[in-house]
Amino acid sequence: MDSSSVARPTTLGGLRAAGYPDRTVKEEVAINAAARLREGVPLVDGLVGFEDTVVPALETALLAGHDLILLGERGQAKSRIVRSLTALLDDAVPVVAGSEVNDHPYHPFTPAARRLIDERGEDTPIEWIGRDQRYAEKLATPDIAVADLVGDVDPIKVAEGRYLGDDETIHFGLIPRHNRGIVAINELPDLAERIQVALLNVMEERDIQVRGYSLRLPLDLLVVATANPEDYTNRGRIITPLKDRFGSEIRTHYPQTVDQEVTVMRAEGNLPAHDGLPAVVVPTFMAEILAAFTRSLRTAGEVNQRSGVSVRFSTGNYETLAASAARRAVRCGEDTAVARPSDLPAVIAAAMGKIEFESFEEGREAEIMTRLLRRSILEVFRRRVRGPDVAGLLDAFETGLEVTTGDLMSGRDLMAQLDRIPGLAAVLGSLDVEETPAMAAAAVELCLEGLHLSRRLDRYESDTGYTYTQP
């Protein structure tokens, strides 16, 4: 019910008179999800590469009214999906005024709410709570206690004269306090087994056991969890009965193509855009190198694939690459900063600690990442640049040309060394870049490095960077 378009009743009688629907959270989410699908609006904004895999499974699970678990490695948009589900809740729902657990005015279950309705009847005051108050997210850690999620006896209430067996001695935890909402638990297998048992009772039996006595809690919840696939197995840290309580299991994955990885990087990356900084441009071929680098790490035997290589790794590299270009532009007085291959060493330096390598590769991390990055450069060079496009450049080297470049050399200074190279326009066209000194410098650097990695040019280190010469 979109209550923003009508006056909200303030009493139980007014709520009934307004015809407020009696439905569960899962029914509410399913109805709102169906409305979005009917209008062609995606359930989750910003997902790339999930259109034929994750999205259909998510739509089906929500329409079925299932509690669900998202299984995937880190950086696969699990948290984004979970948090986006709040948009499928009504903008506001009514609760019995003063209720700690969001008692539904039609179905109160706490003694205080039932007593209030018995006393006031149709004049029982009600309040409205928004989406933010109906969503709770908890990162599972081994030190979480039952009291944190479910509740415990409140010694203050006991000291006030109540008996331990009295329902009203309970101080409710996170889950009951978000009754009639969505509860998300990240990294579910990290919960201790006794906590998983408590969660099991909440999801299915609808009761909790606190300090030796049982309390019925007919909670109305949509429970969503995330987990690493390796931990969510019979050999992992999850009790089998709890797995059975989730109606749908949805597998996430990393972007499946270079283009998808590039799209994610451009969407998520924040390029330097502060006052006083030049405009920053990352050519598509540079973004493709970063994407190919990430994908090579995801298949490398030297990398611990159980921990994964997050999309955040790609995004962070994209931002580092852009910042290195901005640094050069500031130092050289350029109006536009264009990322180019000489900025890639900064990526290696910044990304070193983000990847978990196998233990037997200790001490070789920089060597491995450099090798994989060079392979990615060569892959993009071979895919984007044809042999005839660089024929003029190779001819110039055969006549004694030497070219020096580096991360602090301006595009204009780099291009001044080349004078007029036949076929340069063809190179720029194949890489889809404009004919400006900074963009041309990025394209030429890719060609120089690609030819070096193809063993058609030599390269040696100099005081100002790298110098390319004829073999």
C-alpha positions in Angstrom: 0.0 0.0 0.0 1.5 3.3 -1.0 0.4 5.4 2.0 2.2 8.5 0.7 -0.8 9.2 -1.5 -3.4 9.1 1.3 -3.8 10.4 4.8 -2.4 7.8 7.2 -4.9 6.5 9.9 -3.8 7.0 13.5 -6.0 4.5 15.2 -6.9 0.8 14.7 -10.4 1.7 13.7 -9.3 4.2 11.2 -6.9 1.6 9.7 -9.7 -0.9 9.3 -12.0 1.7 7.8 -9.3 2.6 5.3 -9.2 -1.0 4.1 -5.5 -1.5 4.9 -4.5 -4.9 3.5 -3.6 -7.7 5.8 -0.5 -9.3 4.2 2.9 -10.6 5.2 6.2 -9.1 4.4 6.9 -11.7 1.8 3.5 -11.1 0.1 4.3 -7.3 0.2 7.7 -7.8 -1.5 6.2 -10.2 -4.1 3.4 -7.8 -5.0 5.8 -4.8 -5.3 8.3 -6.9 -7.3 5.6 -8.0 -9.7 4.6 -4.3 -10.1 8.2 -3.4 -11.0 8.5 -6.3 -13.5 5.2 -5.3 -15.1 6.6 -1.8 -15.6 9.9 -3.0 -16.9 11.8 -1.6 -13.9 14.8 -3.7 -12.7 14.6 -5.0 -9.2 18.2 -4.1 -8.6 19.9 -1.2 -10.3 23.5 -1.3 -11.5 23.9 -5.0 -12.0 26.1 -5.9 -14.9 26.3 -9.4 -16.5 23.6 -10.9 -14.2 20.7 -10.5 -16.7 20.5 -14.1 -17.7 21.8 -15.7 -14.5 21.3 -14.0 -11.1 18.4 -11.7 -11.9 15.9 -14.4 -13.1 16.7 -16.5 -10.0 16.2 -13.5 -7.7 12.9 -12.6 -9.4 11.6 -16.1 -9.0 12.7 -16.4 -5.4 10.9 -13.1 -4.4 7.7 -14.0 -6.3 7.7 -17.4 -4.5 8.0 -15.7 -1.1 11.2 -17.5 -0.2 13.8 -16.7 2.4 17.0 -16.7 0.2 20.7 -17.1 0.4 23.2 -15.6 -2.0 26.3 -17.7 -2.6 29.4 -16.1 -4.1 32.9 -14.9 -3.7 33.7 -11.5 -2.3 33.0 -8.6 -4.6 30.1 -10.2 -6.5 27.5 -7.6 -5.6 25.8 -9.7 -2.9 25.5 -6.8 -0.5 24.2 -4.5 -3.2 21.4 -7.0 -4.1 20.5 -7.5 -0.4 20.3 -3.8 0.4 18.3 -3.1 -2.8 15.5 -5.3 -1.5 14.3 -2.5 0.8 13.0 -0.7 -2.2 10.5 -3.6 -2.6 8.9 -2.8 0.8 6.0 -0.4 1.1 7.0 3.1 1.9 5.5 2.8 5.4 3.5 0.3 7.4 1.4 0.6 10.6 2.4 -0.8 14.0 0.9 -0.6 17.4 2.1 2.5 19.1 5.1 1.9 21.4 5.6 -1.7 20.3 9.2 -2.9 20.6 8.7 -5.5 17.9 6.5 -3.7 15.4 3.3 -5.5 16.4 0.9 -5.6 13.5 -2.3 -3.9 14.6 -4.4 -6.8 13.3 -2.2 -9.5 14.8 -0.4 -8.3 18.0 1.6 -10.9 19.9 3.4 -9.2 22.7 1.6 -8.8 26.0 1.9 -5.1 26.0 0.4 -4.7 22.5 -2.5 -7.1 23.3 -3.2 -5.4 26.6 -3.3 -2.0 24.8 -5.8 -3.2 22.2 -7.9 -4.9 24.9 -8.1 -1.5 26.8 -8.5 0.9 23.9 -10.2 -1.3 21.2 -10.7 0.6 17.9 -9.1 3.7 19.5 -5.8 1.9 19.9 -3.1 4.4 18.6 -0.9 3.3 15.8 2.3 4.6 14.3 3.9 4.3 10.8 7.4 3.1 10.2 9.4 3.5 7.0 11.6 1.2 5.0 14.8 2.1 6.8 13.3 1.0 10.1 12.3 -2.3 8.6 15.8 -3.4 7.5 18.5 -4.9 9.6 21.9 -6.1 8.5 24.4 -8.0 10.6 27.8 -9.3 9.7 28.2 -12.8 11.2 31.1 -13.2 13.5 32.0 -16.1 15.9 31.5 -13.8 19.0 27.8 -13.0 18.3 25.5 -14.2 21.1 21.9 -15.3 21.1 21.1 -12.2 23.0 22.4 -10.0 20.1 20.1 -11.6 17.5 17.1 -12.9 19.5 17.1 -11.5 23.0 17.8 -12.2 26.7 16.3 -11.6 30.1 16.5 -8.0 31.1 17.7 -7.8 34.7 16.3 -4.4 35.2 12.8 -5.6 34.3 13.3 -8.5 36.8 14.4 -6.1 39.4 11.2 -4.1 38.9 9.3 -7.1 40.2 8.5 -9.3 37.2 9.0 -13.1 37.3 11.7 -14.7 35.1 9.0 -16.7 33.3 7.1 -13.5 32.4 7.3 -12.7 28.7 7.8 -9.1 29.5 11.1 -9.7 31.1 12.7 -10.2 27.7 14.9 -7.6 26.1 14.5 -8.3 22.4 17.4 -8.6 20.0 18.0 -7.5 16.5 15.7 -9.9 14.7 12.5 -9.4 16.7 13.0 -5.6 16.7 12.8 -5.8 12.9 9.7 -7.8 12.8 7.7 -7.1 9.6 10.8 -6.3 7.7 13.9 -7.8 6.1 16.8 -9.2 8.2 20.1 -9.8 6.3 23.0 -11.8 7.7 26.3 -11.6 5.9 28.7 -14.5 5.9 26.1 -16.8 7.6 28.5 -19.8 8.1 30.6 -17.7 10.5 27.8 -17.9 13.1 28.5 -20.3 15.8 26.4 -23.5 15.6 24.3 -22.6 18.6 23.4 -19.3 17.1 22.5 -21.0 13.9 20.1 -23.2 15.9 18.5 -20.1 17.4 18.1 -18.7 13.9 16.6 -22.0 12.8 13.9 -21.6 15.5 13.1 -18.1 14.5 12.7 -18.9 10.8 10.7 -22.1 11.1 9.3 -22.9 14.6 8.7 -19.2 15.3 9.8 -19.5 18.9 12.8 -18.6 20.9 14.4 -20.2 24.0 15.8 -17.8 26.5 17.3 -18.8 29.9 15.4 -22.1 29.9 11.9 -21.2 28.9 10.3 -20.9 25.5 8.6 -17.8 24.1 6.4 -17.9 21.0 7.2 -15.2 18.5 5.2 -15.4 15.3 7.6 -13.1 13.5 6.8 -11.8 10.1 10.2 -11.7 8.3 12.0 -12.0 5.0 15.4 -13.5 5.9 18.3 -13.0 3.4 21.8 -14.3 3.9 25.1 -14.3 2.1 27.9 -16.9 2.2 31.0 -18.1 0.5 30.2 -21.3 -1.5 33.2 -23.1 0.1 31.8 -22.6 3.6 28.2 -23.4 2.6 28.7 -27.1 2.2 28.5 -30.2 4.3 32.2 -29.8 5.0 31.7 -26.2 5.8 30.5 -24.4 8.9 26.7 -24.5 8.3 24.2 -26.8 10.0 22.2 -28.8 7.5 18.7 -28.0 8.9 19.4 -24.3 8.5 20.2 -24.8 4.9 16.8 -26.4 4.4 15.1 -23.3 5.7 16.1 -21.2 2.8 13.7 -21.6 0.0 16.0 -20.4 -2.7 19.8 -20.5 -3.2 21.1 -17.9 -5.7 24.7 -18.2 -7.1 26.4 -15.0 -8.0 29.5 -14.7 -10.2 32.1 -12.3 -11.4 31.7 -10.4 -14.8 32.0 -13.1 -17.5 33.6 -10.9 -20.2 36.1 -8.1 -20.5 33.4 -5.7 -21.6 31.3 -6.4 -18.5 34.3 -5.9 -16.3 35.0 -2.5 -18.0 31.4 -1.5 -17.6 31.5 -2.2 -13.9 34.8 -0.3 -13.5 33.5 2.7 -15.2 30.2 2.7 -13.3 31.8 2.1 -9.8 35.1 3.9 -10.2 35.5 7.5 -9.0 37.9 9.5 -11.1 39.7 12.4 -9.6 37.4 15.4 -10.1 38.5 18.0 -7.5 38.9 21.7 -8.0 42.3 22.4 -9.4 42.8 19.0 -11.0 42.7 18.4 -14.7 40.0 16.4 -16.4 40.9 12.7 -16.4 40.3 10.3 -19.3 40.9 6.6 -19.2 40.9 5.3 -22.8 38.9 2.1 -23.4 42.0 0.1 -24.2 43.5 1.0 -20.8 40.4 -0.1 -19.1 40.5 -3.3 -21.1 44.0 -4.0 -19.9 42.9 -3.7 -16.3 39.9 -6.0 -16.9 42.1 -8.6 -18.6 44.6 -8.3 -15.7 41.8 -9.0 -13.2 40.5 -12.0 -15.2 44.0 -13.5 -15.5 44.4 -13.3 -11.7 41.1 -15.1 -11.3 42.4 -18.1 -13.2 46.1 -18.0 -12.1 47.3 -21.0 -10.2 49.5 -18.9 -8.0 46.5 -17.0 -6.6 44.3 -18.4 -3.8 41.0 -18.7 -5.7 39.1 -19.5 -2.5 39.4 -15.9 -1.5 38.5 -14.6 -5.0 39.6 -11.5 -6.9 36.9 -8.9 -6.2 35.3 -6.5 -8.6 36.5 -3.9 -6.1 40.0 -4.9 -7.1 39.3 -3.8 -10.6 37.6 -0.6 -9.5 40.5 0.3 -7.2 43.0 -0.3 -10.0 40.9 1.9 -12.3 41.0 4.7 -9.8 44.8 4.3 -9.2 45.4 4.4 -12.9 43.4 7.6 -13.3 45.2 9.2 -10.3 48.6 8.4 -11.7 47.6 10.1 -14.9 46.3 13.1 -12.9 49.7 13.3 -11.1 51.5 13.5 -14.4 49.2 16.1 -15.8 49.6 18.3 -12.7 53.4 17.9 -12.7 53.7 18.6 -16.4 51.1 21.3 -16.7 48.7 19.4 -19.0 45.1 20.4 -19.2 43.8 16.9 -19.6 45.1 13.7 -17.9 45.1 10.6 -20.1 45.9 7.3 -18.6 48.6 5.3 -20.5 50.7 2.1 -20.0 53.5 4.0 -18.1 50.9 4.5 -15.3 50.4 0.7 -14.8 53.4 0.2 -12.4 51.4 2.4 -9.9 48.6 -0.1 -10.2 50.9 -3.0 -9.2 52.3 -1.0 -6.2 48.8 -0.1 -4.9 47.2 -3.5 -5.5 49.8 -5.8 -4.1 48.2 -6.4 -0.7 44.7 -7.0 -2.1 45.4 -10.4 -3.5 45.9 -13.6 -1.5 48.6 -15.8 -3.1 49.2 -19.5 -2.3 51.7 -19.9 0.5 54.4 -21.4 -1.7 54.5 -18.2 -3.8 55.6 -16.1 -0.9 58.1 -13.5 -2.0 57.1 -13.7 -5.7 53.9 -11.6 -5.6 55.3 -8.6 -7.5 56.9 -10.9 -10.1 53.6 -12.8 -10.7 51.5 -9.7 -10.9 53.9 -8.0 -13.3 54.0 -11.0 -15.5 50.2 -11.2 -15.6 49.9 -7.5 -16.3 52.3 -7.7 -19.2 50.3 -10.6 -20.6 47.2 -8.5 -20.4 48.9 -5.6 -22.2 49.9 -8.0 -25.0 46.4 -9.5 -25.2 44.8 -6.1 -25.7 47.5 -4.9 -28.1 47.1 -8.0 -30.3 43.3 -7.7 -30.2 43.1 -4.0 -30.9 46.1 -3.2 -33.2 46.7 -4.7 -36.6 50.2 -5.4 -38.0 49.9 -2.9 -40.9 49.0 -0.2 -38.4 52.4 -0.3 -36.8 54.5 -0.9 -39.9 55.4 2.8 -40.1 56.5 2.9 -36.5 58.7 -0.2 -37.0 60.2 1.3 -40.1 61.2 4.4 -38.1 63.0 2.3 -35.6 64.9 0.6 -38.3 66.4 4.0 -39.3 67.7 4.5 -35.8 64.7 6.0 -33.9 64.8 5.7 -30.1 61.8 6.7 -27.9 61.9 7.4 -24.2 58.8 7.6 -22.1 57.8 7.5 -18.5 55.0 8.3 -16.0 56.2 11.9 -15.7 56.7 12.7 -19.4 54.0 14.8 -20.9 52.2 13.6 -24.0 53.6 16.5 -26.0 57.2 15.7 -25.1 56.6 12.0 -26.0 55.1 12.8 -29.4 57.9 15.3 -30.2 60.3 12.4 -30.4 58.3 10.7 -33.1 57.9 13.7 -35.4 55.8 12.4 -38.3 55.3 8.6 -38.2 53.4 7.1 -41.3 50.3 5.2 -40.2 49.9 6.9 -36.8 46.4 7.9 -37.8 45.5 4.3 -38.4 46.8 3.4 -34.9 44.7 6.1 -33.3 41.7 4.9 -35.3 42.1 1.2 -34.3 42.3 2.3 -30.6 39.4 4.7 -31.0 41.2 7.8 -29.5 41.3 11.4 -30.6 44.3 13.0 -32.3 45.5 15.1 -29.3 49.0 14.8 -27.9 47.9 13.2 -24.7 45.7 10.6 -26.3 48.2 9.9 -29.1 50.9 9.4 -26.4 48.7 6.8 -24.7 48.1 5.0 -28.0 51.8 5.1 -29.0 52.9 3.8 -25.5 50.6 0.8 -26.0 52.1 0.1 -29.4 55.7 0.5 -28.0 55.0 -1.9 -25.1 53.1 -4.3 -27.3 55.9 -4.5 -29.8 58.4 -4.9 -27.0 56.4 -7.8 -25.5 56.1 -9.3 -29.0 59.9 -9.2 -29.2 60.0 -6.7 -32.0 61.5 -3.9 -30.0 64.1 -3.8 -27.2 63.5 -1.8 -24.1 65.9 -0.7 -21.4 65.4 1.4 -18.3 66.7 5.0 -18.2 66.8 7.8 -15.7 63.5 9.2 -17.0 61.6 5.9 -17.6 62.0 3.4 -20.5 63.7 3.7 -23.8 62.6 1.6 -26.8 65.1 0.8 -29.5 65.5 -1.5 -32.5 66.3 -5.1 -31.4 
